[in-house]
Amino acid sequence: MNARSHGAMVLDHLRARLAERPAGPLYLGFSGGLDSCVLAHALARLLPPGALSLLHVDHQLHADSATWADRAERFAQRLGVGFRRLPVQVNRAAGLGLEGAARAARYAAFTEATPPDALIALAHHRQDQAETLLLQLMRGGGSGAMAGMRALRRFSDQRWIWRPLLDLDRSRLRAYAVAEQIDWLEDPANTDLGLDRNWIRHRVLPVLSERWPHADRLLSSAAERLRAESEDRERLAEQRLAAAATLAPEVRRWPVWNGLDRFALGEVLRAWCRRLGFAVPPASLIARLHQQLVASADSSADDHFRLIWSGYELRCYRDLLRLAEPSPPLQLSDCDWSGLEPCDLPGGGRLSLEPPVTAAQTWRVSARHGGERLLLPGRTHHSSLKKCLQALGLPPWEREQIPLLWNTDGELLAAGDVLLSASLEAWLQRHQCRLRWVAAQKVSDEPGRAG
């Protein structure tokens, strides 16, 4: 088969995959290497003008990375497609290894640069799939990890990751590139045998292919069978995740998962991370989480623990488990508030009176510092704010963000809108209004306000 016949086969294959793809704006993760150049060229040929944009992530790990980005942009211009350069900082201290940290930075950039319903194409092919299976095997991964990459999978929000070339040999892509006279970039990192994937590509697969000429195809087929089994388990994990739902997608009621072994719990946690677009936690963290939850289930105490990895954290309080990016306690210098207009808080939160009053007040707003006390309605003695918030079951990640309202005499009037002093409650009743606190992460959910 000559090069042009290979090229026609690539186009026919891609045309069929395009007919099956989900709806949504199409982007391509574009490195400028052989595989992504072929996919970009073929998609540009098959799609109408304006239907494709290339996303080039500059990891800034090589002295020539800016030059490579310029080259990628010129390639996009020649194709007549959209282009975005996405510089990132790779967190080498994240505990993911260089490859994993670069991948995490890349996917975070994709999320930032695309709308929630985007379809993000990647140019992985059959040899990549075989390498992934062997790589995960040597890392001690489970069948889900060894199932390799999916041709189509959900990614952050409603985005999709789409790999339309996953069933094709790289030899066909090279033949297409030769036939179309594509000038691709050879990243020197691809020959660095210090990287695990490169070692497998250059040292392991050639040896396997000497004994089994179609080793990559056999490994890819094995990954496909493992994927079918993995998808069954993932559907079950999604059901378990949904069963623990609260009003906040980042918070779940973990006792629903009592009795799960650490492998089943890991499936649920990975499903949760996929739903939120977070990096998948390492197996060691999943094992620690399982130990902590088992201990919490056997204890009557108000267990509170925190596990951190790759810029994310799991926090447990009572029967709630929160998966989110770490957020510091409310950073707020004391400020005056008249009550006439909403009081904007750091991060986008705010305090307001509804409806607004017409006479200015002399109040002060602050963050918590510890040791505060307030006089609740119907009480004769002041109570510890900390104990009151605990009695309400308010989790610590909400307590840390709550603003305090004071009068000029130094009397604590309110903690957000969850605790009101006797004097403020009486004042609000006289003025027929209410105090409202909107936490930072909830402001953007309100109609009529920008995110």
N, C-alpha and C positions, 0 to 999 in steps of 0.2 A: 504494500500500500504506500503510495507516494505521499509527500507532505501535504499536497492540496486535498487529497482524499481524507487524510487525518483531520485537516482543518474543517472540511465539510461535516465530518462526524461530530466534531466539537460543537459546531453551530447547530446541528440537528438535535444533539443531546440538550444543549442549553435552551433551544426553542421549546422543547417539551417541558423542561423544568420551569420556564417562565409561565407557561400556561397553567401550571399547578400552584404558583406562588400565592401567598396571601396578598390581599390588597394593602396599599400603603405606599408612601414615598420610598423610593429605592436609593440606597447608599451602598458604596463599596469600600470596605477597608482596604486601602491601597498602599502597599509598601514600595512598589516600583520594581519588584522582582519578577521573575518569569511568570509565575502562576497568576499574580494579580494583574499583570499587564495583559495576559491573554484574556482573562475574564473581563477586564475593562474594555478591551478592544472588541470582543465578541458582543458584549451587552450593548455597547454604543452602536454597533452595526444592526442589532435586532430591535432596539427600542426607538421610539420617536424622540425627536429633539427635546431636551429639557427634562427627560425622564430619569436621568442618572446623575448622581454626584459622587465624586471620589473624596474619601476622608483619609488624609495622610497623617499618621501620628508620628511626630518627631520625638523619639524617646530621649534624645540628647545624650546618648551613651557613646557616641563615636564622634571624632573630630570633624568628620565630613557630613554629619547628619543634616546640617542646614543646606549643603550642596545637594544632597539627595532629595530634600524637600523641594528645592528649586526645580530639579529635574522632573520630579513627579508632577509639579504644576505645569510645566511645559508639555508633558505628555497629555495631561487633561485638556490643555488648550488645543493640541493637535486633534484630539478626538472630538472636541466641541462639547464637552460635558462639564458639569459643575465641579468645583474643587474647593476643599477647605484644608488648611494646614492646622494641625492640632499639636502644639508643643506641650509636653508633659514632663513632670518630674517623677522619676522612678524611685520609689521608697525602698532602698536596699536593706533597710533595717526592719522590714515588715515581717521577716521570718518566712518568706515564700520562695527564697532563692531569686536569682536575677531574672530567670525566665518567667517565673510566676509573678514577680513584682512588676515586670514590664507588661505582662498580660493584664494584670489588674488595672494598671494605669491606662492602658489602651482601651479597655472596656469602659472605664469611667469616662474617658474622653468621648467615646461613642455616645454614651448616655447624654452627656452634656451638649453634644453637637447636633442631636437629632430630635425630632418631635416624638411624642409618646407612641405613635402608631407606625414608626419607621420599620422598614425591612432592611437589615444590614447584611449585605452579601460578603462572604469570605471565600477565598480561593483554595481552600484545602482540597486535596485529591486523595486517591487511593493509597499512595505511599505514605502520606501524612497519617492516614487512619491506621495503617500497619504499625508505624512508629509509635503512635499513641498507645496502642494495645501493649506493645512490649515495654514502653516506658512506665505505664501504670502497673504492669505485672512486677517489674523490678522495684517499684515503690511500695509494693505490698497492697495495692489498691484492690477494692472489691470488684464484684462483677459489674456494678454500675460504672465504675471508673474505667474498667477494661472494655466496656461497651463502646468506648471511644466517642467520637464526635457524631452529632446528629446532623442530618441534612437540613433539618428545620427544628428549631427549638425556641421557646419563649425566652425573652431577655427582658431587662428592666421595663416596668410598666407594661404596655401592650406591644412593645417592640419584639421583633423576631430576628434571630440570627439564622441566616440562610446560606447553605453550602451546596450550590448547584453542581459542583465539579467532583463531589465526593466519590462517585462511582467511576471516575475516569483515571487512566494511567497518566503519569506525568509525561511519558513519552509522547502521548498525543498532544499535550499542551506545548511541548517543545516543537513538535512538527508544525503545529499551527503558527507558533511564533516565527519559525524559519520561513514558512510560506508567506507570511504577511510582513516579513522583514522588520519585526519588532525588535527594538534595541532595549533590552531590559538591564536592570541593575543587578550585579552580583555582590550581595552583602558579604563582606569578609567574615562576619560572625557566623555565616553558614558553614564555614570550614573549621570553626573553633572546636576542637575535640574536648575542650574542657566543659562544654555544654552537653548534657545528657542526651538530648535528642540528636545532636550531631554525631555523637559516638555511635548511637544505634544506627543512624542513617549510613555512616561511612564504614563502620567496622562490623556491625552485627548483621544487618540485612544482607549485605553482599555474601557473607559466609552461608547464611541460611539459603540464599538463592542458588548457591552452588549445588546444594543437595536437593532442594525443592525449587525448581525454576520459577514457580508461580507463588512463592512464599508470601509476597505482599497481598496477592489475591486471596490466599487461604486465610491469612490473618484478618483481612478485612471481612471475610465471610464469617469468621468466628466472632468478630466484634458485632456483626449484625445480629447473630443469634443471641449474644449476650444482651444486646440492646433491647430485643423484644422482651426478654425476662425482666430487664431493668425497668422498662416502661410500665409493666404490670405493678411493680413495687412502687414506682413513683406515683401512679394513680392512687394507690392505697395511702401513700404518704400525704398526698394532696387532700384526701378525705379526712385524714387525721388532723391535718393542719386546719382545715375548715371547721372541724368539730370543736376546736379550741379558740375560735375567733372571738374577738371583742370588737368594739366600735372602732378601735385604732388598729390598722394593719400591722403595726410594729409591736403590738402587745397581744399575747396569747395566755389562756388559762391552762397552765401546764399539767394540773392533776388529771386532765383528760388522757394524758400519755402515760399515766402510771401503769406499770407492768410491761412496758416496752423494753426490749433489750437494747444495748447501745447501738446495734446495727440498725434496728428499726427507728430508733430515735435520731440517728444520723441521717436517715432518709428524710425524716420530717424536717430536720434543721436545714438540710440542703434545699428542700422544696421551698422553705421559708426564705432562704437567702436568694434563691432564684426569683421569687416573687418580688423581693425588694431590690433586686439588682446588686446584691452584695457579693463579695468574694466568699467562696465556700470555705468553711473553717477546716483546719487540719484534723486528722483522726484523733490526735492527742487531746484536742480541746473537746471533741465530742465525748471522749471517754471521761474527761473531767466533769463535763456537764451531766452525764449519766450518773456519775457517783454523787454529785451534789443533789440532784433531784431525788435519787433514792434515799439519801440521808434526810432530805427535807420531808419526804413522804412519811418517814418513820418518826418525825419529830413534831411536837406540838408548838414549838417556838416559832416566832415570826422570822423565818429564815430570810436572810438578805445576803446575796453574794453577787460578784461581778467577774466575768471572764472577758478578756480582751484579746483581739487578734486583728491584724491588717487594717487598723483604722476603724474597727467595729467593736461593739461590746454587747454582751448578754448580761442583763441585770435581772435578778429574781427578787421579788418581794411578795411574801405570802403565797397566794396562788397565781400570781402574775409573773410572766416572763417577758422581758422587753429586749428586742433586737434592733439596734440603731447605731448611728454614729455617736461617739461620745460627745456630750455637750456639757460645758462648764456650768456651775451654778450661776444664777442671774448676776451679771456684772452691772451694778447700778449705783452711781453716786446719788446721795440724797438730793431730791429735787422738790421744789414747791409745786403745788397743784391747786388751781382755783376751782376745779370741777366744772368750769364753763365749757371746756373743750376736752376731748379725750386726751389722756396722758399716754404718750407713746413711750414704749419700753424697749430696751435693747433687743435686737433680734426680730422686731416686728410685733411684739405683744403690746397690749394696751389696757388701761383702766378707763372706764367711762361711767357717767351717770345717765340713766335712761328713764324718762326723758331728761334732757339737760336742765340744770337749774338756772335761774336768772340772776342770782346773787353770788358773788365770788366768795369762795371759802379760803381759809388759810391752812391748808393741809400740807403734809409732807409725805413723800413716797420714798421708800428705801428697800434695799434687799435685806434678807435675813442675816443676822450676825450671831444668833444663838442667845439663849437665856430670856427671850421675850415672854411677856405674860399679858393676858387680857382678861377683862371682866365680861363674861358671857351673859346673855339675857337670862334672868331668873336665878342668877348666882349672887352670892354675897362676898365671895372671895375670888381673887384673880387666879387664873389657871395657866399652866405652862403651855405655851403655844406648841411646842414640840409634841407634848403628850396629846393635845387636842387633835393635831393633824394625824398622829398615829392612830388615835381612836376612830377617826373618820376613815381609816384605811387608805389614806392618800399615799401612793407610792413615792419613794424618795426622789425619783426623777421629776415628779411634779412638784414636790415640796421645794426642791432646789431652785425652781423657777418662779416661785410665788412672790409677788411684791407685797410689801406691808404699807398700810396707810396710818398716819399719825396725826394728832392735832398739835397745836402749838404748846400745849402743856406737857407734851411727851407721852400722852396716853395712846396706846395702840388701839386703833379703831377697827382694823380689818386685816385679814390675811387673804389677799385676792378677794374673791367673792364667796369663798367657802366657809369662812368664819367671820362673823360680825360681832362687834362688842355691843353691850346693852345700849350704850349712848348712841352709837351710829345707827343701830336698828330703829331706835325711837326717832332719830333725825330723819331717816329715810321715810318712815311712816308719815311724819308730819308733812314732808315735802312730796309725798306720793311719787317717789321714784325708787330706783334700785341701782345698786352698784354692780357693775359687770366687769369681770376680768376675762380677757381673751389671751390664752397662752400664745407664744410666738408661732408655734407650728400650726395653729388653728386659724390664724388671721387670714391666710391666703385661701382658705376653704370657704370664706364667706362670699356671697354674691356681691358683685359690684366692686370688689377690691382686687387690685393686681397682686400677683404672687410675689 
